[in-house]
Amino acid sequence: SNAEKECGNAALKEENYAKAEAHYTKAIRLNPGNLAAYNNRSFVMLKTQRWEQAQADATVVVDAPETSENKDLRSKARARRDMAHAAEAAAAGLKAAMEKRSIQLLQK
């Protein structure tokens, strides 16, 4: 599981998000308790604008019992979850504004 996570980290550094996601997903399948893999996959989801998936992965980390080992991960995950929520809300607001503007233009 950790080897897959490390491969995901290497792919992430290269900005190969599809490959990183695949490695993190495999790491999670091998060890569902690998919170770092969830946290990193959440980051990939943010980078690829998949807000709901980013929130879901971050929530897994946030909801895990706090230990001294995962305290930093939980803080990062909370921030990522909040960022994904804000981005999703902004995207929905932009879409609504664009639809309203399109209707206004069609009515002219």
C-alpha positions in Angstrom: 0.0 0.0 0.0 2.8 2.5 0.9 4.7 1.5 -2.3 1.6 2.4 -4.3 1.2 5.7 -2.4 4.8 6.5 -3.2 4.3 5.8 -6.9 1.3 8.1 -6.7 3.4 10.8 -5.1 6.0 10.5 -7.9 3.2 10.8 -10.6 1.8 13.8 -8.7 5.1 15.5 -8.8 5.1 15.1 -12.6 1.5 16.4 -12.7 0.4 13.1 -14.1 -2.9 13.2 -12.3 -4.5 10.1 -13.9 -1.5 8.0 -13.0 -1.4 9.4 -9.5 -5.1 8.8 -9.0 -4.7 5.2 -10.1 -1.8 4.5 -7.7 -3.6 6.2 -4.7 -6.8 4.2 -5.5 -4.8 0.9 -5.6 -3.1 1.9 -2.3 -6.6 2.4 -0.7 -7.8 -0.9 -2.1 -4.8 -2.6 -0.5 -5.2 -0.8 2.8 -8.4 1.1 3.4 -6.8 2.6 6.4 -4.1 4.4 4.4 -5.3 8.0 5.2 -2.3 9.5 3.4 -3.5 7.9 0.1 -7.0 9.3 0.7 -5.6 12.7 1.4 -3.4 12.7 -1.6 -6.1 11.5 -3.9 -8.3 14.3 -2.5 -5.6 16.7 -3.7 -5.7 15.1 -7.2 -9.4 15.5 -7.3 -9.1 19.2 -6.5 -6.5 19.6 -9.2 -8.8 18.0 -11.7 -11.8 19.9 -10.5 -13.8 16.9 -9.2 -15.1 18.7 -6.2 -17.5 16.0 -4.8 -14.8 13.3 -5.0 -12.3 15.7 -3.3 -14.8 16.3 -0.5 -15.5 12.6 -0.1 -11.8 11.6 0.2 -11.1 14.4 2.5 -14.0 13.5 4.7 -12.7 10.0 5.1 -9.5 11.5 6.6 -11.4 14.1 8.7 -13.7 11.5 10.1 -10.9 9.1 11.1 -10.1 9.0 14.8 -7.4 11.5 15.6 -4.0 10.2 16.5 -0.7 11.9 16.8 0.3 10.3 13.5 -2.6 11.6 11.5 -3.1 15.0 13.1 -1.5 16.9 10.3 -3.3 14.8 7.6 -6.6 15.7 9.2 -5.8 19.4 9.2 -4.9 19.3 5.5 -8.0 17.2 4.7 -10.3 19.7 6.5 -8.7 22.5 4.4 -9.1 20.5 1.2 -12.7 19.6 2.0 -13.5 23.2 2.6 -11.7 24.3 -0.6 -13.6 21.7 -2.6 -16.9 22.8 -1.1 -16.2 26.5 -1.9 -15.1 25.7 -5.5 -18.2 23.6 -6.1 -20.4 26.5 -4.8 -18.5 29.0 -6.9 -18.9 26.8 -10.0 -22.6 26.4 -9.4 -23.0 30.2 -8.9 -21.1 30.9 -12.1 -23.2 28.4 -14.0 -26.4 30.0 -12.7 -25.2 33.5 -13.6 -24.3 32.3 -17.1 -27.7 30.7 -17.6 -29.4 33.8 -16.4 -27.4 35.9 -18.8 -28.1 33.6 -21.7 -31.8 33.9 -21.0 -31.6 37.7 -20.9 -29.7 37.7 -24.3 -32.3 35.4 -25.9 -35.2 37.7 -24.7 -33.7 40.7 -26.4 
